[in-house]
Amino acid sequence: MAINKVMVIGAGQMGAGIAQVFAQSGFDVLLNDMNKEALEKGMKNIEKLLTRAVDKERISESDKTETLNRLTPSSDLQDAQSRDFVIEAIVENMDVKTKVFSDLDKIAPKHAILATNTSSLPITEIAAATNRPEQVIGMHFMNPVPVMKLVEIIRGLQTSDETYQVVEDMTNKLSKSPVEVNDSPGFAANRILMPMINEAIFSLHEGVASVEDIDTVMKLGMNHPMGPLTLADFIGLDTCLYIMEVLYEGFGDSKYRPCPLLRKYVKAGWLGKKSGRGFYQY
Ligand code: NAI
């Protein structure tokens, strides 16, 4: 199946990045958000990033113009009726996501594939909100989308091989590297990353080493580009806690117990870079 017409739902941090990458790769893209301000901001952010790429001579002025010409803002979910592929990047909340998928199922053409960029919610459950679970799949981009190469493609219980293949081919067209993952709490990326971050927080909590030294251990000792506590601040400590809770509940195993210090920081409103304070001050 050839996919040309794409719709991205949610014009926030992830959705705008996803829309940009699709448009840069030649797809006709609708960027949808129910909040007009968020939609405007998402479109402006894309233009800003493309202008920066022109300034740095990574793309030409005409690449930028053509990309923007392939991008159209949308504030009506009904616009999905003209699309071959829809990817959702709205708030990480199962009730809100299943409502959107149930609506999309009624609006989008029969052949359309419906994907979600969820970082932790079960694909199988989201797919069950539709009458086409074999055409529902997880397509998990990393932040910031235009920079990060990885896409986890997550099969729900009922996702068909054909749907998987179409999405894998499309990921290659976006110049990203796909990995195939089964529907399991945290998928692969967050199942590996978050316990490491949680353990770094436990090490701080138990006085093993200071914030700076924990980060230095992983940067200089393991060649990580960024220490785990810095990374946690960038991701957002509330998000880290949320994903740890998904792992803890999903596996029922105490090895995923969120560190009490992480809970305390989130309760204090120390959410990392976005709130001005996390393990570091910004
Ligand atoms: P965000 O809060 O920046 O953006 C969400 C956008 O969705 C907002 O603009 C909001 O107005 C819009 N929205 C909410 N409900 C809507 C609806 N019913 N219809 C249309 N638009 C709606 O969130 P962010 O960070 O972009 O995350 C989006 C999704 O991507 C979440 O599922 C998250 O778990 C996932 N994700 C986030 C990553 C991150 O680092 N922030 C990384 C990978 C996945």
Boltz pocket constraint, residues with backbone or C-beta under 6 A from the ligand:
constraints:
  - pocket:
      binder: B
      contacts: [[A, 9], [A, 10], [A, 11], [A, 12], [A, 13], [A, 14], [A, 15], [A, 32], [A, 33], [A, 34], [A, 35], [A, 38], [A, 39], [A, 88], [A, 89], [A, 90], [A, 91], [A, 92], [A, 93], [A, 96], [A, 100], [A, 117], [A, 118], [A, 119], [A, 120], [A, 140], [A, 141], [A, 142], [A, 143], [A, 235]]
      max_distance: 6.0
